[in-house]
Amino acid sequence: MDIPARYYDIIRSIGDGTGASDSLLHVHAGLVVLFLARVVTRRSLATPIPFLVVCVAALANEVMDRLVFGSWRWDDTLLDMVNTLFWPLVLMIGLRLRGPCAIGGAVETPEEPAPQ
């Protein structure tokens, strides 16, 4: 069983089935992976962990493309990486700059240790 070829077939069928462009699929995939990483790791989107998961997934996808096509297609690879990572990066930076979130009018603060 040729795993890279099978992976490529699945990815191609998603593109064909939705009619969406490759670039748009990369944007959506980056956001889906980001939110799945947020749920699984239970880390805030303001932390680098969910973004790093998107980076690993994007890199894995590009390695699979490399295995399917037999060589790097740098123009396509770089555009795919930008499309996949742009909005997750913007979200992470924006949420980090925003600071702690307010819930019910109060700002969340870490719990302080009990006095001893």
N, C-alpha and C positions, 0 to 999 in steps of 0.2 A: 504494500500500500504506500503510495507516494503522498505523504502528508502535506507538503507544500502545495502540490497540485490540487489536492482535495480542498484545502483551505482557500486557494485562489478561486476554485469553482463556486464555493459557497459565497465568497465575497462578491464575485461577479454576478451570481444569481440574485443577491440582495440588490445590487445596483440595477440590474435588468428589471427586477420585480417592482421596484419603487419608481424607476424612471428618473431618479435623482442623479445629479452629476457626481463624479468621483470626489470633487472638492467639497461639495455639500455633505456627502456621506462622511468624510473625514471630520468635518465640523461637528456633526451630530454624534459620531462615534466618540470623539474626545469628551463631549459633555456627558454622554451616557456613562462612559468609564469613570469620569470624575464623580458623578453622583453615586454610582455603585460603590466606588472606593470609599466615599463618605459614609455610606450606610454600613459597609462591611467593617471598616476600621473604626467607626464611630468617632472619627476625628473631624474637627471643624474644617470647612473649606478654606478657612484662613490659614490653616497649617500647611506646610509643604507636603505632607504625606499623601493626600489624595492626588495632588498634582504630580508627584513622583510616580504614582501608579499609572497615571495617564502617560507619562514619559516612557515608562517601561513597556506599556502596551503598544504605544506608537512605534517604538524601536523594534519590538517583536514583529509587528506587522510589516515593517520595512525589511527586516531580515527575511521574512517569508517571501516577500516580493523578490528579493535578491536571489533566493533559492529557486524560485519559479522561473525567473528570466535569465538566470545564469550570470548576471553582472549587475552592478549598481547602475541605476538610471538616475543620475544625480539631480537633474532638473525636476523630475517627478518626485523623487525622494524628499528633496528640500521643501517643495511645495506641499507635499502631504504632511510633513512634520509641522510646518507653519500652520496649515489649516487645522490640524488636530490639536495643537498646543496653544493656539492664540487665546481663545475664550477661557479655557481653564486657567491660564496664566493671568489674564485680566481679572477674573473673578477672585483668584487668590490674592493678588496685589490689592485690589479694591477692598476686599474684606479685611485684610491686614491693616490697611490705612484707616478704615472706619473705626477700628477699636472694638472694645467689648460691646455686645449687643444689649439693648434695653428690653427687659421683659416686664410688662405690667408697670411701666414707669420707673422701674428701678434698674440700675446698671448691675449686671452680674459681676460679682467679685469672687475671687477664690476664697474658700473658707479659711478662716484664720484658726491656728491651733488654739486649743483651750488653755487658759492661763494655768500655770502650775503652781 
